[in-house]
């Protein structure tokens, strides 16, 4: 019953959000009535369906697949995918609203939703040819999780210094190398893999490939045992003479670096939405002394005052939410690419401050699992 209600609300607001993308401009800083309807529907799903499963998923470091199937059924994993492919066909702002609201209950589920909507789905919609779109977008809207395979052990912050190679053999590319810290790897049905087809050209040889999970030579190796966001898998993956058809190139040969930059700009805004959701719920529990997972952390007025004097969220929230409408080529507003890093860092730093203050206020209790 709840799933039907949430699905109907989300789909009923889709037409209005398409108008925003088409050039009918809403406020840059606030949500429309339709967006607030969708937001409340996602809040209800998160509270009633997701929240009861968060502790168990974190303990097991594993998603509840029934709950995950509900997210597909509600259209939350295909927010911007066109209806003709089975998606919800909403806009980037709607994706960020969903990410923000899910993060208030479980950042692990939120980050899975973020990667799917801002990185993977966008990659196929903006850069893939029609054949790849017809092959993967219906799956991504229905039950396929996508994984973004860019980072490598030796490249650090310079992702384009990658060592993974793709050598052309006939009408295929043979990929060898590996990636690390790859989110959604254990659940993924398709990987967007970045490899260099011509290392002599440096980053101009980097090319993006769509790789199915069952491709021979693809190995999902170590799963990281993380301190947090545990239900979302983060893995090392290896490519051992992995053969990928030439037609699985996403975008143009040697233009993978441009694709990665464009996608990461959007992904940073998605992560900003996630951090904003986390910061909001942390500040809420500090402010009212409300129980979080059944534990009251702050009860003394002077402690609440110390937190509030350090952390005010209204201005960061205003700035971050304005970025939801400013992605180049995705709306009628435009945001400079470099600014996405600022929007990402702002809520991240705020959330770090809140977490550190929480540890300071409750001391060793902060080291205990709930």
C-alpha positions in Angstrom: 0.0 0.0 0.0 2.8 2.5 1.0 4.8 1.6 -2.2 1.8 2.3 -4.4 1.2 5.6 -2.6 4.8 6.8 -2.9 5.1 5.6 -6.5 1.9 7.5 -7.5 3.1 10.7 -5.8 6.5 10.6 -7.5 5.1 9.9 -10.9 2.3 12.5 -10.5 5.0 15.2 -10.0 7.1 14.1 -13.0 5.3 16.3 -15.6 5.8 19.4 -13.6 9.5 18.8 -13.0 9.9 18.3 -16.8 8.6 21.8 -17.2 11.4 23.1 -15.0 14.0 21.3 -17.1 12.4 22.7 -20.3 12.9 26.3 -19.1 10.0 27.1 -16.8 12.1 28.3 -13.9 11.3 27.6 -10.3 13.0 29.4 -7.4 16.7 28.7 -7.3 16.7 28.2 -3.6 13.4 26.6 -2.6 11.4 23.6 -3.7 8.1 23.8 -5.6 4.8 22.4 -4.2 5.2 19.4 -6.5 8.8 18.8 -5.4 7.7 19.1 -1.7 5.0 16.5 -2.4 7.6 14.1 -3.8 10.0 14.9 -0.9 7.3 14.0 1.7 6.6 10.8 -0.1 10.2 9.8 0.0 10.4 10.8 3.6 7.5 8.5 4.3 9.1 5.6 2.5 12.4 6.2 4.3 10.7 6.3 7.7 8.4 3.4 7.3 10.2 1.0 5.1 13.9 1.8 5.3 14.5 2.9 8.9 13.5 -0.4 10.5 16.2 -2.2 8.4 19.1 0.2 8.8 20.7 -1.3 11.9 20.6 -4.8 10.5 22.0 -3.8 7.1 24.8 -1.9 8.8 25.6 -4.8 11.1 25.7 -7.3 8.2 27.3 -4.8 5.8 24.7 -5.9 3.3 21.7 -4.4 1.6 18.2 -5.8 2.3 17.3 -6.8 -1.3 13.5 -6.7 -0.7 13.8 -3.0 0.3 16.2 -2.4 -2.6 13.6 -3.9 -5.0 11.1 -1.4 -3.6 13.4 1.5 -4.6 13.4 0.3 -8.2 9.6 -0.2 -8.1 9.1 3.4 -6.8 11.3 4.8 -9.6 14.0 6.0 -7.2 16.8 4.3 -9.1 15.8 5.7 -12.5 14.8 9.2 -11.7 15.9 10.8 -15.0 15.7 7.8 -17.3 13.1 8.5 -20.0 9.7 6.8 -19.7 10.2 5.0 -23.0 12.9 3.0 -21.2 10.9 2.5 -18.1 12.3 5.4 -16.0 10.5 8.1 -14.0 11.8 10.9 -16.4 12.2 13.6 -13.8 15.0 16.0 -13.4 18.4 16.4 -11.7 16.8 18.4 -8.9 14.4 15.6 -8.1 17.3 13.1 -7.9 19.1 15.3 -5.4 16.0 15.7 -3.3 15.7 11.9 -3.1 19.4 11.5 -2.2 19.1 14.2 0.5 16.0 12.6 2.1 17.3 9.0 2.0 20.6 10.2 3.7 18.6 11.4 6.7 17.8 7.8 7.4 20.6 5.8 5.8 23.6 7.3 4.0 24.5 3.9 2.6 21.3 3.6 0.6 21.6 7.3 -0.3 25.0 6.9 -1.9 23.8 3.9 -3.9 21.0 6.0 -5.2 23.4 8.9 -5.9 25.8 6.8 -7.9 23.0 5.3 -9.9 21.3 8.5 -10.8 24.1 11.1 -11.1 26.8 8.9 -12.5 25.7 5.7 -14.2 22.3 6.6 -15.6 23.6 10.0 -16.7 26.5 8.4 -18.5 24.3 6.2 -20.7 21.7 9.0 -21.3 24.3 11.7 -22.3 27.1 9.8 -23.9 26.1 6.3 -25.0 24.9 5.5 -28.5 21.3 4.4 -29.1 22.1 0.7 -29.0 23.7 0.9 -25.6 20.9 3.0 -24.3 18.3 0.5 -25.5 20.3 -2.3 -23.9 21.1 -0.8 -20.5 18.6 2.0 -19.6 15.6 -0.3 -19.2 17.7 -2.6 -17.0 19.0 0.3 -14.9 15.4 1.5 -14.5 14.1 -1.9 -13.6 16.7 -3.9 -11.5 20.3 -3.2 -12.6 22.7 -1.4 -10.3 25.5 0.5 -11.9 29.1 0.9 -10.7 31.6 3.7 -11.6 35.0 2.2 -12.0 37.6 5.0 -12.2 39.9 5.1 -9.1 43.1 3.0 -9.0 45.6 2.2 -6.2 48.5 4.2 -7.7 46.6 7.2 -9.1 45.5 8.8 -5.9 43.8 12.2 -6.5 45.0 12.1 -10.1 42.5 9.6 -11.5 43.7 10.2 -15.0 47.2 8.7 -14.2 45.5 5.3 -14.4 47.4 2.1 -15.4 44.5 0.1 -16.6 44.9 -0.6 -20.3 42.6 -1.5 -23.1 44.4 -3.1 -26.1 42.5 -3.5 -29.4 42.4 -7.0 -30.7 40.2 -7.4 -33.8 36.8 -5.9 -33.0 37.3 -6.2 -29.3 39.3 -4.5 -26.5 41.3 -6.6 -24.0 41.4 -4.9 -20.7 44.0 -5.5 -18.0 44.5 -3.8 -14.7 42.4 -3.0 -11.6 40.4 -0.5 -9.7 39.9 0.2 -6.0 37.3 1.8 -3.7 34.6 1.0 -6.2 31.2 1.6 -4.8 28.3 -0.7 -5.6 30.7 -3.3 -7.0 29.2 -6.3 -5.2 25.6 -5.4 -6.3 26.4 -4.1 -9.8 25.0 -5.6 -13.0 27.0 -3.2 -15.2 30.3 -1.3 -14.7 31.4 1.9 -16.4 35.1 1.1 -16.7 37.7 3.7 -17.6 40.8 2.4 -19.3 43.6 3.8 -21.5 43.6 2.6 -25.1 46.9 4.5 -25.9 49.1 5.4 -22.9 51.4 7.4 -25.1 48.6 10.0 -25.4 48.3 10.3 -21.7 44.8 11.2 -20.5 43.7 11.6 -24.1 43.8 7.8 -24.5 41.3 7.2 -21.7 38.1 5.6 -22.9 34.9 4.5 -21.1 33.5 1.0 -21.6 30.2 -0.6 -20.5 31.0 -4.0 -19.0 28.5 -6.6 -17.9 29.0 -8.2 -14.5 29.3 -11.7 -16.0 32.1 -10.7 -18.4 34.9 -13.3 -18.3 38.0 -11.8 -16.8 36.1 -9.4 -14.4 36.8 -10.3 -10.8 35.2 -8.7 -7.8 37.9 -9.0 -5.2 38.3 -7.6 -1.7 35.3 -5.9 -0.1 36.4 -3.2 2.3 35.3 -3.5 5.9 34.4 0.1 6.4 33.6 2.1 9.6 30.4 3.5 8.1 28.1 3.4 5.1 28.6 -0.3 5.5 25.5 -1.5 3.6 27.0 0.0 0.4 29.7 -2.2 -0.8 33.1 -0.8 -1.7 35.4 -3.3 -3.5 38.6 -3.8 -5.3 38.1 -5.2 -8.8 40.5 -6.8 -11.2 40.5 -7.2 -15.0 42.4 -10.2 -16.3 42.4 -10.3 -20.2 38.8 -9.1 -20.0 37.4 -8.9 -23.6 34.9 -6.1 -24.3 33.2 -5.6 -27.7 34.1 -2.4 -29.5 30.4 -1.4 -29.6 30.5 -1.2 -25.8 32.5 2.0 -25.9 30.5 4.8 -24.1 31.1 8.0 -26.0 34.0 8.5 -28.2 37.4 6.8 -28.2 39.9 8.7 -26.1 37.2 11.0 -24.7 36.7 9.1 -21.4 38.4 11.8 -19.4 35.8 14.4 -20.5 33.0 12.0 -19.7 34.5 11.4 -16.2 34.9 15.1 -15.5 31.3 15.9 -16.5 29.9 13.0 -14.5 31.9 13.7 -11.4 30.7 17.3 -11.4 27.2 16.0 -11.1 28.2 13.3 -8.6 29.7 15.9 -6.3 26.4 17.8 -6.1 24.8 14.4 -5.3 27.3 13.8 -2.5 26.6 17.4 -1.3 22.9 16.4 -1.1 23.8 13.3 0.9 26.0 15.3 3.4 23.3 17.9 3.7 20.8 15.3 4.7 23.2 13.8 7.2 24.0 17.2 8.7 20.3 18.2 9.0 19.4 15.0 10.9 22.4 15.3 13.2 21.6 18.9 14.0 18.0 18.1 14.6 18.8 15.5 17.2 21.3 17.8 18.9 18.7 20.7 19.0 15.8 18.8 20.5 17.6 16.0 22.4 15.7 13.5 20.3 16.7 9.8 20.3 18.8 8.6 17.4 18.6 4.8 17.1 17.1 4.8 20.6 19.8 6.8 22.4 19.4 10.4 23.7 22.8 12.0 23.0 22.3 15.6 24.2 20.1 16.7 27.0 21.7 19.8 28.6 20.9 23.2 27.2 24.4 24.5 27.5 25.6 21.6 25.3 22.9 22.3 22.8 24.0 25.9 22.7 27.6 25.0 22.1 26.6 22.9 19.1 24.3 25.5 17.6 26.9 28.3 18.0 29.3 26.2 15.9 26.8 24.9 13.4 24.2 26.7 11.5 22.8 24.9 8.5 20.5 27.4 6.8 23.0 29.1 4.6 24.9 26.0 3.5 21.5 24.3 2.8 20.5 27.3 0.7 23.7 27.2 -1.3 23.7 23.5 -1.8 20.1 23.3 -2.9 20.7 26.1 -5.4 23.3 23.8 -7.0 20.6 21.2 -7.6 19.3 23.4 -10.4 22.6 24.5 -11.9 24.1 21.5 -13.6 25.4 22.4 -17.2 23.2 21.0 -19.9 20.7 19.6 -17.4 18.7 22.7 -16.6 18.1 26.3 -17.4 20.7 27.4 -14.8 24.4 26.9 -15.1 27.0 26.3 -12.4 30.7 26.6 -13.1 32.4 23.2 -13.0 34.9 24.2 -10.3 32.1 25.3 -8.0 30.8 21.8 -7.7 33.8 21.0 -5.5 32.8 23.9 -3.2 29.2 22.7 -2.9 30.6 19.2 -2.1 33.0 20.4 0.5 30.7 22.7 2.4 28.3 20.1 3.7 31.1 17.6 4.2 33.0 19.9 6.5 29.7 20.8 8.3 29.0 17.1 8.9 32.6 16.4 10.1 32.2 19.2 12.6 28.9 17.8 13.9 30.4 14.3 14.2 33.5 15.5 16.0 31.3 17.5 18.4 29.2 14.5 19.0 32.3 12.5 20.0 33.4 15.3 22.2 30.1 15.6 24.0 29.5 11.9 24.6 33.2 10.8 24.7 33.6 7.0 24.9 29.9 6.3 24.3 30.7 7.5 20.7 32.9 4.4 20.2 30.1 2.0 21.0 27.9 0.4 18.4 24.2 1.1 18.9 
